[in-house]
Amino acid sequence: MSPASLRIRRLRATDIDPCARLIAADPLWKRYHITLARARRLLQEVLAATHRGGGRTGGTGEFAVAHSGGQVVGFIWFRLDGTFHHSGYVRWIGVARNVRGHGVGAKLMAYAERKIFARGPNVFLMVSAFNTGAQKFYKRLGYAEIGAVPNYAIRGITERLFRKTRGPLSAPAIRAGARRRRSASRISVSVP
Ligand SMILES: CC(C)(COP(=O)(O)OP(=O)(O)OC[C@H]1O[C@@H](n2cnc3c(N)ncnc32)[C@H](O)[C@@H]1OP(=O)(O)O)[C@@H](O)C(=O)NCCC(=O)NCCS
């Protein structure tokens, strides 16, 4: 796969099947009982919610897809305010097995981070304790482990909580940036 041919864009109806197959085939999501039918249903819900919102991603978040040479090679599912009300959250990322290690995952993370950091200074994510490969991937991209949540999605699996930060919510640079974007009212700094 040539990195130059990589394109990332929002989910379209034609992406649902290839993305769902990628998810359902991965041992990670098998552990979480995500079947092909369930993956298809989740992606259909995201697409329907995005259409209802006139392109705005609401409660379901944005599902973005990486293409290369006409093939789906990866995806990322994230929310701008999915953590503690204020902060971005990366829910799922996956790259087709045959193109792993070529920078697709890093580019997908950069796509989500660009949008999340435009809204606030933190990105959070959870990664299964057994998924040591993904933990190395996230650390390589500047994420640090900040805690662990046992039995969160599935009994017997601990989720490790990771965060990449540019500072606290109330940092002056963030407030100034938010004012410039005329969206300060969407970033409340009255925490908790
Ligand atoms: C985790 C995943 C998304 C990484 O995607 P990828 O396209 O292979 O990652 P990249 O090629 O962009 O790697 C970026 C950096 O992370 C490192 N990295 C990626 N996977 C790694 C691994 N398993 N072990 C160690 N380092 C790893 C790369 O070496 C690279 O570092 P470099 O810049 O020094 O070369 C991919 O392996 C995957 O889809 N895994 C299965 C699903 C999953 O676990 N998702 C995460 C939890 S939702």
PDBQT file of the ligand as one rigid body, heavy atoms in Angstrom, charges set to zero:
ROOT
HETATM    1  C1  LIG A 201      -3.522  -0.943  16.607  1.00  0.00    +0.000 C 
HETATM    2  C2  LIG A 201      -3.627  -0.731  15.078  1.00  0.00    +0.000 C 
HETATM    3  C3  LIG A 201      -4.817   0.181  14.781  1.00  0.00    +0.000 C 
HETATM    4  C4  LIG A 201      -2.329  -0.046  14.597  1.00  0.00    +0.000 C 
HETATM    5  O1  LIG A 201      -2.480   0.290  13.215  1.00  0.00    +0.000 OA
HETATM    6  P1  LIG A 201      -1.206   0.324  12.233  1.00  0.00    +0.000 P 
HETATM    7  O2  LIG A 201      -1.645   0.911  10.937  1.00  0.00    +0.000 OA
HETATM    8  O3  LIG A 201      -0.591  -1.034  12.187  1.00  0.00    +0.000 OA
HETATM    9  O4  LIG A 201      -0.225   1.297  13.014  1.00  0.00    +0.000 OA
HETATM   10  P2  LIG A 201       0.912   2.252  12.375  1.00  0.00    +0.000 P 
HETATM   11  O5  LIG A 201       1.571   1.526  11.254  1.00  0.00    +0.000 OA
HETATM   12  O6  LIG A 201       0.311   3.585  12.047  1.00  0.00    +0.000 OA
HETATM   13  O7  LIG A 201       1.907   2.410  13.609  1.00  0.00    +0.000 OA
HETATM   14  C5  LIG A 201       2.188   3.666  14.253  1.00  0.00    +0.000 C 
HETATM   15  C6  LIG A 201       3.310   3.434  15.251  1.00  0.00    +0.000 C 
HETATM   16  O8  LIG A 201       2.880   2.509  16.259  1.00  0.00    +0.000 OA
HETATM   17  C7  LIG A 201       3.723   1.361  16.278  1.00  0.00    +0.000 C 
HETATM   18  N1  LIG A 201       2.925   0.145  16.430  1.00  0.00    +0.000 N 
HETATM   19  C8  LIG A 201       1.796  -0.170  15.767  1.00  0.00    +0.000 A 
HETATM   20  N2  LIG A 201       1.363  -1.375  16.139  1.00  0.00    +0.000 NA
HETATM   21  C9  LIG A 201       2.270  -1.836  17.042  1.00  0.00    +0.000 A 
HETATM   22  C10 LIG A 201       2.393  -3.035  17.782  1.00  0.00    +0.000 A 
HETATM   23  N3  LIG A 201       1.492  -4.020  17.676  1.00  0.00    +0.000 N 
HETATM   24  N4  LIG A 201       3.460  -3.183  18.621  1.00  0.00    +0.000 NA
HETATM   25  C11 LIG A 201       4.391  -2.205  18.739  1.00  0.00    +0.000 A 
HETATM   26  N5  LIG A 201       4.322  -1.017  18.054  1.00  0.00    +0.000 NA
HETATM   27  C12 LIG A 201       3.273  -0.862  17.225  1.00  0.00    +0.000 A 
HETATM   28  C13 LIG A 201       4.380   1.336  14.904  1.00  0.00    +0.000 C 
HETATM   29  O9  LIG A 201       5.610   0.657  14.930  1.00  0.00    +0.000 OA
HETATM   30  C14 LIG A 201       4.532   2.804  14.585  1.00  0.00    +0.000 C 
HETATM   31  O10 LIG A 201       5.682   3.326  15.225  1.00  0.00    +0.000 OA
HETATM   32  P3  LIG A 201       6.848   4.044  14.340  1.00  0.00    +0.000 P 
HETATM   33  O11 LIG A 201       6.229   5.352  13.927  1.00  0.00    +0.000 OA
HETATM   34  O12 LIG A 201       7.969   4.161  15.285  1.00  0.00    +0.000 OA
HETATM   35  O13 LIG A 201       7.091   3.129  13.184  1.00  0.00    +0.000 OA
HETATM   36  C15 LIG A 201      -3.753  -2.087  14.323  1.00  0.00    +0.000 C 
HETATM   37  O14 LIG A 201      -2.725  -2.940  14.743  1.00  0.00    +0.000 OA
HETATM   38  C16 LIG A 201      -5.088  -2.807  14.524  1.00  0.00    +0.000 C 
HETATM   39  O15 LIG A 201      -6.038  -2.596  13.755  1.00  0.00    +0.000 OA
HETATM   40  N6  LIG A 201      -5.166  -3.690  15.549  1.00  0.00    +0.000 N 
HETATM   41  C17 LIG A 201      -6.382  -4.483  15.798  1.00  0.00    +0.000 C 
HETATM   42  C18 LIG A 201      -7.505  -3.646  16.383  1.00  0.00    +0.000 C 
HETATM   43  C19 LIG A 201      -7.067  -2.949  17.661  1.00  0.00    +0.000 C 
HETATM   44  O16 LIG A 201      -6.376  -3.500  18.503  1.00  0.00    +0.000 OA
HETATM   45  N7  LIG A 201      -7.525  -1.677  17.821  1.00  0.00    +0.000 N 
HETATM   46  C20 LIG A 201      -7.173  -0.863  18.973  1.00  0.00    +0.000 C 
HETATM   47  C21 LIG A 201      -8.149  -0.985  20.076  1.00  0.00    +0.000 C 
HETATM   48  S1  LIG A 201      -9.780  -0.331  19.653  1.00  0.00    +0.000 SA
ENDROOT
TORSDOF 0
